[in-house]
Amino acid sequence: MTSQYLLDTNICIEIARGRYLGIQKRMAALSYGKVTLCAMVWAELELGARLSQKGYARARAQIEVFSLLPQWPFDRASAEHYAELRADLQRQG
């Protein structure tokens, strides 16, 4: 998989919050596959959604666009399982 941009968690969060419109425009102009995520970034986004005070469904909707991007391995099921476990452990202290 060759990509031009590998997004990190922080930039994904800022894009989801509607900041950095210039980056959003640039990403929209690129062809599919030029922007990717590491699956661990997906895990971190999923964790944030599970811990969100807005509620999981609302927070998850904000990051849904990132689920459409190609991901470097550490598959999505593993990322979501990690997030679920991490959220449960964090809630338990």
CNS distance restraints for C-alpha pairs under 8 A (distance, minus, plus):
assign (resid   1 and name CA) (resid  33 and name CA) 7.98 0.50 0.50
assign (resid   2 and name CA) (resid  33 and name CA) 7.49 0.50 0.50
assign (resid   2 and name CA) (resid  34 and name CA) 7.23 0.50 0.50
assign (resid   3 and name CA) (resid  33 and name CA) 6.07 0.50 0.50
assign (resid   3 and name CA) (resid  34 and name CA) 4.39 0.50 0.50
assign (resid   3 and name CA) (resid  35 and name CA) 5.81 0.50 0.50
assign (resid   3 and name CA) (resid  36 and name CA) 6.37 0.50 0.50
assign (resid   4 and name CA) (resid  34 and name CA) 4.85 0.50 0.50
assign (resid   4 and name CA) (resid  35 and name CA) 6.06 0.50 0.50
assign (resid   5 and name CA) (resid  34 and name CA) 6.15 0.50 0.50
assign (resid   5 and name CA) (resid  35 and name CA) 4.70 0.50 0.50
assign (resid   5 and name CA) (resid  36 and name CA) 6.24 0.50 0.50
assign (resid   6 and name CA) (resid  35 and name CA) 5.91 0.50 0.50
assign (resid   6 and name CA) (resid  36 and name CA) 4.93 0.50 0.50
assign (resid   6 and name CA) (resid  37 and name CA) 5.46 0.50 0.50
assign (resid   6 and name CA) (resid  38 and name CA) 7.21 0.50 0.50
assign (resid   7 and name CA) (resid  11 and name CA) 6.54 0.50 0.50
assign (resid   7 and name CA) (resid  12 and name CA) 6.70 0.50 0.50
assign (resid   7 and name CA) (resid  35 and name CA) 7.18 0.50 0.50
assign (resid   7 and name CA) (resid  36 and name CA) 6.34 0.50 0.50
assign (resid   7 and name CA) (resid  37 and name CA) 5.44 0.50 0.50
assign (resid   7 and name CA) (resid  38 and name CA) 7.65 0.50 0.50
assign (resid   7 and name CA) (resid  41 and name CA) 7.99 0.50 0.50
assign (resid   8 and name CA) (resid  12 and name CA) 6.37 0.50 0.50
assign (resid   8 and name CA) (resid  37 and name CA) 7.10 0.50 0.50
assign (resid   8 and name CA) (resid  38 and name CA) 7.79 0.50 0.50
assign (resid   8 and name CA) (resid  41 and name CA) 6.18 0.50 0.50
assign (resid   9 and name CA) (resid  13 and name CA) 6.22 0.50 0.50
assign (resid   9 and name CA) (resid  41 and name CA) 5.30 0.50 0.50
assign (resid   9 and name CA) (resid  42 and name CA) 7.78 0.50 0.50
assign (resid   9 and name CA) (resid  44 and name CA) 6.82 0.50 0.50
assign (resid   9 and name CA) (resid  45 and name CA) 6.72 0.50 0.50
assign (resid  10 and name CA) (resid  14 and name CA) 6.33 0.50 0.50
assign (resid  11 and name CA) (resid  15 and name CA) 6.10 0.50 0.50
assign (resid  12 and name CA) (resid  16 and name CA) 6.07 0.50 0.50
assign (resid  12 and name CA) (resid  63 and name CA) 7.83 0.50 0.50
assign (resid  12 and name CA) (resid  66 and name CA) 7.67 0.50 0.50
assign (resid  13 and name CA) (resid  17 and name CA) 6.17 0.50 0.50
assign (resid  13 and name CA) (resid  45 and name CA) 7.70 0.50 0.50
assign (resid  13 and name CA) (resid  63 and name CA) 7.88 0.50 0.50
assign (resid  14 and name CA) (resid  18 and name CA) 6.45 0.50 0.50
assign (resid  14 and name CA) (resid  19 and name CA) 5.31 0.50 0.50
assign (resid  14 and name CA) (resid  20 and name CA) 6.95 0.50 0.50
assign (resid  15 and name CA) (resid  19 and name CA) 5.35 0.50 0.50
assign (resid  15 and name CA) (resid  20 and name CA) 6.27 0.50 0.50
assign (resid  15 and name CA) (resid  21 and name CA) 7.55 0.50 0.50
assign (resid  15 and name CA) (resid  23 and name CA) 7.78 0.50 0.50
assign (resid  15 and name CA) (resid  24 and name CA) 6.77 0.50 0.50
assign (resid  16 and name CA) (resid  62 and name CA) 5.62 0.50 0.50
assign (resid  16 and name CA) (resid  63 and name CA) 6.09 0.50 0.50
assign (resid  17 and name CA) (resid  62 and name CA) 7.76 0.50 0.50
assign (resid  20 and name CA) (resid  24 and name CA) 6.63 0.50 0.50
assign (resid  21 and name CA) (resid  25 and name CA) 6.19 0.50 0.50
assign (resid  22 and name CA) (resid  26 and name CA) 6.19 0.50 0.50
assign (resid  23 and name CA) (resid  27 and name CA) 6.07 0.50 0.50
assign (resid  24 and name CA) (resid  28 and name CA) 6.13 0.50 0.50
assign (resid  25 and name CA) (resid  29 and name CA) 6.32 0.50 0.50
assign (resid  26 and name CA) (resid  30 and name CA) 6.74 0.50 0.50
assign (resid  27 and name CA) (resid  35 and name CA) 7.13 0.50 0.50
assign (resid  30 and name CA) (resid  34 and name CA) 6.31 0.50 0.50
assign (resid  30 and name CA) (resid  35 and name CA) 7.60 0.50 0.50
assign (resid  32 and name CA) (resid  69 and name CA) 7.74 0.50 0.50
assign (resid  33 and name CA) (resid  69 and name CA) 7.17 0.50 0.50
assign (resid  33 and name CA) (resid  70 and name CA) 6.23 0.50 0.50
assign (resid  35 and name CA) (resid  69 and name CA) 6.78 0.50 0.50
assign (resid  35 and name CA) (resid  70 and name CA) 7.42 0.50 0.50
assign (resid  36 and name CA) (resid  69 and name CA) 5.54 0.50 0.50
assign (resid  36 and name CA) (resid  70 and name CA) 5.07 0.50 0.50
assign (resid  36 and name CA) (resid  71 and name CA) 5.57 0.50 0.50
assign (resid  36 and name CA) (resid  72 and name CA) 7.28 0.50 0.50
assign (resid  37 and name CA) (resid  41 and name CA) 6.35 0.50 0.50
assign (resid  37 and name CA) (resid  42 and name CA) 7.05 0.50 0.50
assign (resid  37 and name CA) (resid  66 and name CA) 7.87 0.50 0.50
assign (resid  37 and name CA) (resid  69 and name CA) 6.72 0.50 0.50
assign (resid  37 and name CA) (resid  70 and name CA) 6.46 0.50 0.50
assign (resid  37 and name CA) (resid  71 and name CA) 4.73 0.50 0.50
assign (resid  37 and name CA) (resid  72 and name CA) 6.20 0.50 0.50
assign (resid  38 and name CA) (resid  42 and name CA) 6.86 0.50 0.50
assign (resid  38 and name CA) (resid  71 and name CA) 5.31 0.50 0.50
assign (resid  38 and name CA) (resid  72 and name CA) 4.64 0.50 0.50
assign (resid  38 and name CA) (resid  73 and name CA) 6.86 0.50 0.50
assign (resid  38 and name CA) (resid  74 and name CA) 7.73 0.50 0.50
assign (resid  39 and name CA) (resid  43 and name CA) 6.28 0.50 0.50
assign (resid  39 and name CA) (resid  71 and name CA) 5.47 0.50 0.50
assign (resid  39 and name CA) (resid  72 and name CA) 5.66 0.50 0.50
assign (resid  39 and name CA) (resid  73 and name CA) 5.92 0.50 0.50
assign (resid  39 and name CA) (resid  74 and name CA) 5.31 0.50 0.50
assign (resid  39 and name CA) (resid  75 and name CA) 6.11 0.50 0.50
assign (resid  39 and name CA) (resid  76 and name CA) 6.23 0.50 0.50
assign (resid  39 and name CA) (resid  79 and name CA) 6.34 0.50 0.50
assign (resid  40 and name CA) (resid  44 and name CA) 6.27 0.50 0.50
assign (resid  40 and name CA) (resid  74 and name CA) 6.72 0.50 0.50
assign (resid  40 and name CA) (resid  79 and name CA) 6.23 0.50 0.50
assign (resid  41 and name CA) (resid  45 and name CA) 6.20 0.50 0.50
assign (resid  42 and name CA) (resid  46 and name CA) 6.03 0.50 0.50
assign (resid  42 and name CA) (resid  66 and name CA) 7.73 0.50 0.50
assign (resid  42 and name CA) (resid  67 and name CA) 7.48 0.50 0.50
assign (resid  42 and name CA) (resid  76 and name CA) 7.37 0.50 0.50
assign (resid  42 and name CA) (resid  79 and name CA) 6.45 0.50 0.50
assign (resid  42 and name CA) (resid  80 and name CA) 7.90 0.50 0.50
assign (resid  43 and name CA) (resid  47 and name CA) 6.06 0.50 0.50
assign (resid  43 and name CA) (resid  76 and name CA) 7.66 0.50 0.50
assign (resid  43 and name CA) (resid  79 and name CA) 4.25 0.50 0.50
assign (resid  43 and name CA) (resid  80 and name CA) 5.75 0.50 0.50
assign (resid  43 and name CA) (resid  82 and name CA) 6.59 0.50 0.50
assign (resid  43 and name CA) (resid  83 and name CA) 5.62 0.50 0.50
assign (resid  44 and name CA) (resid  48 and name CA) 6.18 0.50 0.50
assign (resid  44 and name CA) (resid  79 and name CA) 7.95 0.50 0.50
assign (resid  44 and name CA) (resid  83 and name CA) 6.87 0.50 0.50
assign (resid  45 and name CA) (resid  49 and name CA) 6.29 0.50 0.50
assign (resid  45 and name CA) (resid  63 and name CA) 7.12 0.50 0.50
assign (resid  46 and name CA) (resid  50 and name CA) 6.24 0.50 0.50
assign (resid  46 and name CA) (resid  60 and name CA) 7.14 0.50 0.50
assign (resid  46 and name CA) (resid  79 and name CA) 7.74 0.50 0.50
assign (resid  46 and name CA) (resid  80 and name CA) 6.36 0.50 0.50
assign (resid  46 and name CA) (resid  83 and name CA) 5.89 0.50 0.50
assign (resid  47 and name CA) (resid  51 and name CA) 6.24 0.50 0.50
assign (resid  47 and name CA) (resid  80 and name CA) 7.78 0.50 0.50
assign (resid  47 and name CA) (resid  83 and name CA) 4.42 0.50 0.50
assign (resid  47 and name CA) (resid  84 and name CA) 6.85 0.50 0.50
assign (resid  47 and name CA) (resid  86 and name CA) 7.16 0.50 0.50
assign (resid  47 and name CA) (resid  87 and name CA) 6.22 0.50 0.50
assign (resid  48 and name CA) (resid  52 and name CA) 5.85 0.50 0.50
assign (resid  48 and name CA) (resid  59 and name CA) 7.94 0.50 0.50
assign (resid  49 and name CA) (resid  55 and name CA) 7.35 0.50 0.50
assign (resid  49 and name CA) (resid  56 and name CA) 5.20 0.50 0.50
assign (resid  49 and name CA) (resid  57 and name CA) 7.81 0.50 0.50
assign (resid  49 and name CA) (resid  59 and name CA) 4.88 0.50 0.50
assign (resid  49 and name CA) (resid  60 and name CA) 5.38 0.50 0.50
assign (resid  50 and name CA) (resid  55 and name CA) 7.30 0.50 0.50
assign (resid  50 and name CA) (resid  56 and name CA) 5.06 0.50 0.50
assign (resid  50 and name CA) (resid  59 and name CA) 7.81 0.50 0.50
assign (resid  50 and name CA) (resid  60 and name CA) 7.92 0.50 0.50
assign (resid  50 and name CA) (resid  83 and name CA) 7.48 0.50 0.50
assign (resid  50 and name CA) (resid  84 and name CA) 7.31 0.50 0.50
assign (resid  50 and name CA) (resid  87 and name CA) 6.55 0.50 0.50
assign (resid  51 and name CA) (resid  55 and name CA) 7.66 0.50 0.50
assign (resid  51 and name CA) (resid  56 and name CA) 7.25 0.50 0.50
assign (resid  51 and name CA) (resid  87 and name CA) 6.35 0.50 0.50
assign (resid  52 and name CA) (resid  56 and name CA) 6.27 0.50 0.50
assign (resid  52 and name CA) (resid  59 and name CA) 6.47 0.50 0.50
assign (resid  54 and name CA) (resid  58 and name CA) 6.26 0.50 0.50
assign (resid  54 and name CA) (resid  59 and name CA) 6.29 0.50 0.50
assign (resid  55 and name CA) (resid  59 and name CA) 6.21 0.50 0.50
assign (resid  56 and name CA) (resid  60 and name CA) 5.71 0.50 0.50
assign (resid  57 and name CA) (resid  61 and name CA) 6.12 0.50 0.50
assign (resid  58 and name CA) (resid  62 and name CA) 6.69 0.50 0.50
assign (resid  59 and name CA) (resid  63 and name CA) 6.87 0.50 0.50
assign (resid  60 and name CA) (resid  64 and name CA) 6.08 0.50 0.50
assign (resid  63 and name CA) (resid  67 and name CA) 7.24 0.50 0.50
assign (resid  64 and name CA) (resid  68 and name CA) 7.29 0.50 0.50
assign (resid  65 and name CA) (resid  69 and name CA) 7.53 0.50 0.50
assign (resid  71 and name CA) (resid  75 and name CA) 7.85 0.50 0.50
assign (resid  74 and name CA) (resid  78 and name CA) 6.33 0.50 0.50
assign (resid  74 and name CA) (resid  79 and name CA) 6.74 0.50 0.50
assign (resid  75 and name CA) (resid  79 and name CA) 6.30 0.50 0.50
assign (resid  76 and name CA) (resid  80 and name CA) 6.14 0.50 0.50
assign (resid  77 and name CA) (resid  81 and name CA) 6.05 0.50 0.50
assign (resid  78 and name CA) (resid  82 and name CA) 5.99 0.50 0.50
assign (resid  79 and name CA) (resid  83 and name CA) 6.22 0.50 0.50
assign (resid  80 and name CA) (resid  84 and name CA) 6.13 0.50 0.50
assign (resid  81 and name CA) (resid  85 and name CA) 6.17 0.50 0.50
assign (resid  82 and name CA) (resid  86 and name CA) 5.92 0.50 0.50
assign (resid  83 and name CA) (resid  87 and name CA) 5.89 0.50 0.50
assign (resid  84 and name CA) (resid  88 and name CA) 6.22 0.50 0.50
assign (resid  85 and name CA) (resid  89 and name CA) 6.14 0.50 0.50
assign (resid  86 and name CA) (resid  90 and name CA) 5.95 0.50 0.50
assign (resid  87 and name CA) (resid  91 and name CA) 6.10 0.50 0.50
assign (resid  88 and name CA) (resid  92 and name CA) 6.32 0.50 0.50
assign (resid  89 and name CA) (resid  93 and name CA) 6.37 0.50 0.50
